[in-house]
Each structure stands twice: as C-alpha cells, then as structure tokens.
Amino acid sequence: MSTSTKNKAFDLFKEKNSFYNDDHEMFRTSIQKFLEKEAAPYFEQWEEEGATPRDFYRKLGDQGFLCPQVDPSYGGLGLDFGFNLVLAEELGRIGGGVGGASLHSSIVVPYLETYGSEELKKKYLPKCVSGEILTCVAMTEPGVGSDLASLSTTAVKDGDHYVINGAKTFITNGFNAELIFLAVKTDPKAIPAHKGISIILVDTDTSGFSRGRRLKKMGGHSQDTAELVFEDVRVPTSNLLGEEGKGFYYLMGKLQQERLMCSCGAITVAEEMLKSTIDYVKERKAFGQPISSFQNTQFEIAEMATEISLARTFLQDLATRHMNKEDVVTQVSMAKWWITDMARRMSSRCLQLHGGYGYMEEYNIARRYRDVAVMPIYAGSNEIMKNIIAKNMGL
C-alpha cells in the first residue's frame, strides 16, 4: 500500500470543527508536546498505581492549560469554549485517567465563575488556574445517583457557619482535590425537595472532613475516585455558592456544558479505538492475507467511521450553538446518550476485530474497552437523557 493511500484512512480524523482557528491549533500543539513529555511515558505506570500524580495538574497549570476560559482579571486567559474542547480531546487521547484536568477546568470551575461571589472568585480562581487548587463536584451519595433531590448530606446554619454532615461517593478528583463543590440540603423540609439544595465550597483541610476509600473501578484506573465523609464540618456561610436553595438550578444550568464535554470525550475515544483498529487489521494476517482485505472487516470499519463522522458533525453544531449561548439542552441530551452509546458499542466491535490479541493488556483496545463503559452512566445516565428528551418533546 502506498503512503498516499494509507494516509487516506485517517483523513476522517483530520477534519476541523468550524470554530477551530489557528489559535486553537497552536494551543493543541502545545498541549500535545506537553503530554508527550509529561504524561505519555508515565501513563501505564499511573494506571498500575491507580492514580495520576497531583504534580501533573500543577504542571498543567504552570503551562497555562488549566481553566483557559477564566477572565484575565483572575489570572486566566479569557479564551472561548473551543479551547476547553481542545484540552479535553488531547487529554482523552492519552487516556481517561487524566481527565480530571478537564473536569476541573470545564465543569467545576465554571460554577464558581458564574455563581460565586467576588470574594470567592478572588480567593479561589487564580489558584484554580495555576493548578495550586484542584477541584471536584460532590453530588452523588451512597444510594442516591440520578435522583439528586433525595440527597441527605445536610448543612445547618450555626451563626456565621454551616455545620455539614453526610457522605459522598464516586467523586472524581476526590483524592487530589483541595476544594470541593458540595451539594447539600440547607432546607431538608423544602417542598419540592430540590428547592432545599445548595452548593457550598469546602476546603479539604477543614476539620471534620476525611476521605474514605480510594475506589477500585473497572476502568479509568489512573483517575482517582473517592468516597468523601463530612462529620460536623464547619464552613463559613460566605462559602455558599450563590443563594440558598438555588443549588439544584445551578447544577442543572451547567449540565449542558458537562454533557457536551462528555460527548466530546466519547468521540475522542471512539476515534482512538478506530485508529488503532485500522492499524491492526492492516498488519494482522489470516489465511495468507491482511484481515483488512476481508469484506466483513471493511464493512465494520466503514460503519464505525460513518458513525464517528455523523457524531462529529452533530457535536460541532451543538458546540457552536452552545458558544453562542443558545439553549440546546434537548439536543445535548440526544448527543450525550447516542454518542456515548456509540462509543461503547464501538469498543466491542474494535475488540472483536483484534481477536484474541484484543483481550491482551499490551493492546490499548483492552483499556479503552474498560474505560468507555462508564460513559453512558456518568453526567446523567443515558436513561435520564431519554427522559429529558421525551419531557422536552411534551410527552
């Protein structure tokens, strides 16, 4: 096969989103060079150790890669959402385990930017940009997943403090974070229940806070996921994010961007799986010929490439509309469930094309197969996405 013919197999993945310009691509090149030096050589070790070193995030901050959207008055670069997508894509090409940087930059910190007081912004945002502070958002509780209104962690006012009691689980960045965006009940008697939810910022060096188990997961081994415990944790009332009782609305308001990021991550993983599979089927021979010459292989590859192209086009449109501040919650819900489901299906198809070698840890498809399994679950399960779509259609 000639070089020109071989390269055509990857043309699909070189398409640019319409909103990406030269500045985005320069940012991408810088991140790629950084990750080639600071992440790629160590990633398998981090997977085996079950954690990404905290210092990795500080290095990202030192290079100006964290929270690119933050206003320059708080130490950021004031860049558009496209730069957040570039960050997510390039981290995803290394592996899901380093995705905590994208969660911090594009999902958690925007809560502070939008709803935080000037005092909280000045206190925390510069350190979030520099990597001195890593954040997490703590919603999920033992026994409470998608039904956020039923959370039981409480924050009771005592003078100029809140006293917090409760526990959270499945918290990404839970071990590395210095600042927790904690969903609590400030009014357990509120009707409806979601009107009693608030968000309070908790420094992890606060007395009464502790981390439980470092959770062992099926995939994402190098991404720290923890249980968090709060026992009479006293936090100043000034650490309230926005207004009491508005936490549920704040969380819902930012889910459009979170689910866009999740969709972006799923496409990136799908692309990486297909790239490695194309390489494999061209090199692997059976019955005296490359398995890429078999019609079944060609059909499988053609179908998966088409699905990725459709997903990219859909996400490109939604990201553009999101950047234009349009309400695309219904369409984002469609993207989140369909694209993550597509990536999960693709992991099985790519594994099958690798045959027995795909089951071996030395091939990346084995790790990708494990990592992608959670995507239809987090950021709102795909069943919840379908509920949202149906509700917004008036059903």
N, C-alpha and C positions, 0 to 999 in steps of 0.2 A: 504494500500500500504506500503511495507517495505521501510526502509530508503535507502537501496541499489538501489531499483527500482526507487524511487523518484529522487535520485541524477542523475540517467542516463539522466533525462530530461534536465540537464544542462551541460552535457559533451560537447555539441557543443560549448559552450561559454568558455570552458577552454582550447581550442586549442591555442597553442602559434605560433606566426609568427616565421619563421626560424631564423630571425636575432635578436630575443629577447634572451638575455642571462641572467645570474644571476644578473649582474649589472643593467640591465633594470628592472628586477623584484624587486630588492631592492629599486630602485627609485620609482617604482609603489607602493610598500608597504608604503614607506614614505609619498608619496602624499596622499594615501588613508587615512592614520592616520591623516594627517593634515586636510584633507577635512571633515573627520568625526567630528573633533573638531571645525573647523573654518568656515565651510560652511553649512553642512547638517542641523544643528539645527536652522539656521537662514534663510535658503533659501526661505521658504514660505513667511517670512516677507519681504525679499528683493523683491520677486515677487509682493507682495501687494504694496510696496512702489515705485516700478518701477525703482529701481536702486540697483546696487551692491556697497557697500561702497568702497571708494577709499583705505581705510586702508587695505582691504582684499588683494589687489595687493602688497602692501608694505610687508605684512606678507609672501606672496608667495616668494617675493624677498629675504627676510631675511632668509628663509629656503633653498635658492638656487634652487628653482624650475623654475624661470623665465630664458628664453634665455639659456638653458643648452648647446647650441651649440657654444656660443661665446668663442673666444680664451681666454685662461687664462691671456694673457698679457693685456686684457681689463676687467678682473675681472670675466670672465666666467669659465666654467668647461671644455670646448672643447670637448663636447660629440657628438655622432653621431645623425643622424636624428631620430633614433628609440626612443630616449628619448623625442623628441618633440611629437611623436605619443602617447607615454605613457601619457604625460601631457594632450594631447587633449582628449584621451579616458576617463581618470579619471575625468576630468572636465565635460565631456559630461554626465557621469553617474549621476552627481549631477543635471545638467540641463543646457540648452543652455544659460541661463542668465549669467553664469560665464565664458563663452567662450572668453571674452575679453582678458584674460591672454594668451590664445593660439594664438589669433590673433596677439597680441603684440610680443610674443616670436618667432613664427614660420612663420609669414607672413610679418610683417612690419620691424622688426629689421634686418632681412636678407638683405633688400635693403641697409641699412647702412653698413653692413659687406662687401658686395660685391662692392658697387659703391662709398662709402663715402671716402672722403679724410682722411689722417691720423689725421689731425686736428679735423675733425668732429667725427671720431671714438673715439679719446681720450676724447673729450668733453662729448659725449653722451653715449657711450656703457656701461661704468661702472655703470652709473645711471639707464640705462635700465635693467641691470642685477639685481641691488639691489632693484628695484621697486620704486626708488625715482622718476623716469620718467616712465610714461606710454605713449604709442604711439598710433597713428591711421594713416591710409592712407586715404586721401580725394581725390577721383576721381569723384564720382557721383555728378551731378548737377541737379537742377530742370529742368526737360525736357530733360536731357541727361543721358541715362542709359548705354546701351551696346555700343553706338556709341561714344566712348571715344574721337575720333578725332575731334568731334564737340564741345568739352568743350569750355567755354567762359571766364573762370577766367584768367586774364592776369597778367603778371609780366613784368613791363617795367623798363629797366635799368636807373638809375639816379646816375651817379658817381659810387661809390663803394657799392651801394644798389640797390635792386629791390623794386619797388613800386607795391604792389599787390592789385587787386580789383576783387571782384566776390563773389560767394556763392556756398556752397556745401550742399548736403542733404544725408540722410540715412547713416550718418557716425557713425559706431560702435566705441565705446570708445570716442565719440565726446565730452562728458561732463567730463569724468575723465582724458583725456589725457593732458599731459603737452607739448607734441611735436607732431606736425602734419607733415606728409609726403605729401606735397601738389602738386597735378598735375596742372600745369598752362600752358598757352600759352606764351612762350617767343618770338615767331615769329608768330603772327596771320596771316601773309601773306604767310606762307610756303606752298609749293605745292610739294607733297601731304600734307594735313593738319597735319597728325600725326607727321611730321618731325619738327613741331614747338612746340612740347610738351616737357616740362622739369619738373623735380621734385625739389622742394625747401623745406627745413626744416624750419618750423615756430614754434617758441616758443609761447605758448598760452598767455604769459604775455606781448606780443608785442602790442604796442599802435595801435589801429585801428582794432584789432581782437575782435570779440564778438561771443558768442554762441546764436543761435536762440532758437526755441522751443525744448524742450525735447519731441521727437516724441512718440506718443502713438501707439503701434503696436498690431497686432492680437496675436502675441506670443512673446517669448523672453522678457517678461516684465521686468526682472531684469537686462537686458543688455542695458546699456544706448546707445541711438541712437539719434543723434542730427543734427541740421542744424548749419552750420558754416558760418560766414559772415566776409568778408575782405574789409575794407574801407581804402584805402591809407596806407596799412600796409607796413612799411619799414623794409626790411630784408637785412642783409649784403650779398653781392654776394658770399662770402665764404660759405654760407649755401646752395649753389647749390649742388645737389647730382650728382656727375659725371660731364658729359658735357651737355651744352645747346643742345636742340634738340634731345637728346637721351632718354628722359623720357618714351616715348611710348615703346621703345625697352626694357628698364629696367623693366617696368611693365609687358610686355608680357613675359620676361625672367623668372620672378618669379611666373608666374601664374601656372606653372606645379606643384610647391610645394603647392601653395594655394589650388589648386583643389584636390590634394591628401589629404590635411588636411580636406577639405570639405567632401570628400568621407569617410574618417576615422570617422568624426563626424556623418555622416548619418548611418554608420554601427553600431556605438555605440548606437545611439538612437533606431535603429531597434532591437538590442539585448535587450535593456532595456524594450522596449514595449512588446516583445515576452515573456521575463521572467515573467513580471507582469501578462501577459495574461494567461500563463500556470498556474501560482499560482491561478489565479481567477477561471479558468474553472475547476480546481480540487476541489475547495472548494464550488463553487456555485452549488446548486442542482435545478433540474427542473424535474417534472414528477417522483419524487422519486429517482433520481439518479444524480450523478455529470454530468455536461454538457460535461466534458471531455470524457465521455463514448459514446457520440453521434458521429456517423460517420462523419457528416459534420464538427464538431469541430476538429476531428482528422485529416481530410484532410486539413483543413485550417492551422492548426499548422504545419503539415508535409510540406506543400508547402512553408510556410514562413521560416521554419528552413532551408530548402534546398536553398532558395534564399540567405539567410544570409551566408550560408556556401560557396556558389559559389562566392559571393561578397568578402568574407574574403580571399579566395584563390587568386582571381584576384588582390585585393589590396596588398596582401602580395608580390606577384610577382612584381607589379609596384613599391612598396616602396623599395624593394631590388634593382631594376634596377635604380631607382632614386638615391639611396645612392651610386651606382656605377657610377653616373654621366652620365647615358645614356639619350638620348633624347627620351622620351616616351609621347610626347605631345598628339599624336593621341589617344593612349591607355588611358591616363589620362582623356582626354575629354570623352571617352567612359565610364570610371568609374564614372566620376562626374555625367553625366546625368542618367546613368542606376541605380546607387546605390541610389542617392537622390530621384529618381522617385520611386524606390522600397520602400524606407522608407516612402514616402508619401502615397503610396498605402497601405502599411502595417498599418499605423496609422488608416486608415479607417476600415481595417479588424479587427484589435485588438479592436477598439472601438465597433464594431458590436458584437463581442464575449462577451463584457462586458454587452451588453444590455443597459437597462435604467441607470444602475449604472455608465456606462462609461461616461455618459453625466454629471455626478455629479463632481464638483470640488474636492471632497475628494479623488477621484481616480486619480492617476498620468496620466493615459492614456488621460484624458481630456487636461492636459497641454501639453503632448507630441504631441497630435494631432494638437494643435495650433503651437507649436514650429517648427515642422518639415515642415510646409507648405512653409516656406521661402527657404528651402534648394535647391529646383530646380531653384530658382530665383537668389540668390546671387553667387558671384565668377564667374560670367558669366552665363547667363540663359541657361537652357538646350537646347533651340533652337539654341543658339550660339554654344554650344558644338557640335551639329549635323552639323552645318555649317563648323566648323573646321575639323571634321572627313571627311566630304564629300570633302572639299577642298584638304585635305592631301591624299585623295584617287584619286585625279586627276579629280574629277567631275566638 
